[in-house]
Structures are given as structure tokens and as C-alpha cells.
Amino acid sequence: MADTATNSRAALVAELNGLLADHFALFIKTKNFHWHVKGPRFHDLHLLFDTHALEVQGQIDLIAERVRKLDADTLTSLGTVARAAQIRDQDSAALAAEDMIAELLSDNETLIKRFKAMKELSEQAGDNATGGLLDGWTDMAEQRAWFLRSLLA
């Protein structure tokens, strides 16, 4: 039984580090879009992207500290972030506003799926503290996705 708990905890830590990487990636991408959005909706999107970036940034330290509370190591470099992230880079500074919105929506939906899958891992590891955090983080990502989806309607 101890091996199962240890394996579940290790799997949860790996996913938390993946989640940490995804938040770094999403923060950078959202700021990229904040800086480069153009067009008739510039003002509203510029502010929305900044609001979303700040929310994501605020979760980075909480995720890393959760890993440390589990007595594990966090990501240590840009290389470890790149290897662990599911959210892909966007190097273009010339995307249309609609494409930026669609990409951020997709990325937030990726996070939502990851959060929901991690909930089961937290239960298997007997880690209700992480489970509670995942509930809040899921809600935040669902709200960002709702806002972005509403812009594409």
C-alpha cells in the first residue's frame, strides 16, 4: 500500500510541475498578446489579456509552493519549463486578434482538462489540500475560457 501512495504522490508532483510549466507558458503567451494586439478592439483586449496574465501569474507561486509542501522539487529553468509544458509557444507578434482569442481559449481549455485529471491524482495520493486548490484553479480557468469564448460568439 505504501508503494501505491508513494507512486500516486510522485505522479501528482509530476503533474503539478507540468501545471507550473503550463502557467509560465500561458503567462508569457498572454503577455505577448497583450503587447501585440491590434485592431478596433485593441483597448478592450489589451486590458483583458493583461487581467488574464496577472491572474495566471498569481497562480505560479502557489503551484510551486504546493510542490515544495509535498517535499518535492519544482522546475528549475526555462528548459525544464519547456519540457514539461503542454501549452505551446506562440512566437508571432502579428496574429489577428480573433486568432489570439481562439488560441488563449484553447490553452485555457487545456488547463481545465489538466486540472480535472489531476483531481483524481490528488484523491489517489490522499492530498485533499491539492484537491481543494485544483477546484479553485479550475474555476478561474473556466471563467477565463468563458470570457474568451464569449468574444468569439
N, C-alpha and C positions, 0 to 999 in steps of 0.2 A: 504494500500500500504506500509506503514511503517513497518508492521509486516513481509511482504514478503521480504523487503530489509534487515531487521534485521535477518531473518531466513537464507537468502542467504549468508549474511556476516558470520554468525555463522558456516554455512556449509563449507564455504571457509576456515575459520580459522581452523576448524577441519581437513580438507584435507591438509592444509599447515603444520599442526603439524604432520600428518601422513607422509607427504613428508619429513619432517625433520627427523622423525624416520627412514624412509627408507634410507636416506642418511647416517645417523650414521651406520645403519646395513650394508649398501653396502661398506662404507669406511672400517669398521673392517674386513669384509669378503675379500675385495680386498687386504688389507694388509696381512691377513692370507695367501692368495695365493701367494702374493709377497714373503713372508718369507719362504714358504714351497714348492714352485715349484721345480721340479727336472726333469732331463732328458736332451736329446740332445738340446732342445730349451730353456734351463734354462736362458741363458743370455738375450735373446730377450723378453721372457715372464716376467722375473724378472723386467726388465725395463718398459715394457708395463703396467704391473699391478701397478707399483709404479706411473707411469704417470696418470693412471686412478684414483688411490686412491687420489692423490693430487688434481685432478680436482673435484672429489666428495667432498672432504674435504673443498675445496674452496667455495662450494655452501652452506654448512651448516650454516655459519653465515648469509649469505644473506637471506636464508629462514627464520631463526629465527628473523632477523631484520624486515622482511616483516610482520611477525605476530605481532611484537611489534608496528610497524607503524599502524597496524589496531587496536591498543589499546587493544590487547588481550595478554594472557599469552602463553608462549612457554612450551615445555616439560621441566620437572624439574629433572628427574632422569633416571637411566638406566631402572627402572621398567616402567616408562611412555613410554620410547622408545620401550621397548619390547612389550608393549600392543598395541602401535599404528602402528608398522611396518607391512607391507605386505611381506617384504623381510625376509626370514627365515635364521636363523643362520646356519653356517656350522662349526662344531667342529672338523672335520677331518683335520689332518696335513699330511695325506697320500693319498690324491686324485691324480689320474693321471692328467697330465697337460691338456689333452683333456677334462676331466670332469670339471676341474676348468674353462676352457674357456666356455664350454657349460652352466655352472651354472651362470657365470657372464653375459653371453649373455641373458639368461632368466631373470635375475634380472634387467638388463637394459631395456629389453622389458616391464617388469612390470612397471618400472618408466615411460616409454614412454606412456603407456596406462593411467597411473595415470595423467600425465601432460595434455594429451588431454582431459580427462574427467574434469579436473579442469578448463580448458579454459572456458567451458560453465558456470561453477560456478562463475568464475570471471566476466563474462559478466552479469550474473543474479544479482550479487552484485554491478554492476556498477563500478568495480575496474579495470580500464584499466592498472594501473601500474603493478598489479599482472599478468594480461594477457600478458603484454609485457615481463615480466620476464619469464613466462612459455614458451613463444616462444623460447627464448634463451636457456633455460634449456632443452627443447625438442630437439633442435638441437644438444646440447652437448651429450645427451644420445643416440641420433640416430647415432652420429659419433662413440661413444664407441661401440655401437652394431654392426655397420658396420665393425669396425676393428676386433672385436671378431668373427663375422660371417665369415669374410674372412679367418680367421685362421682355420676354420673348413671345408672350401670348399675342 
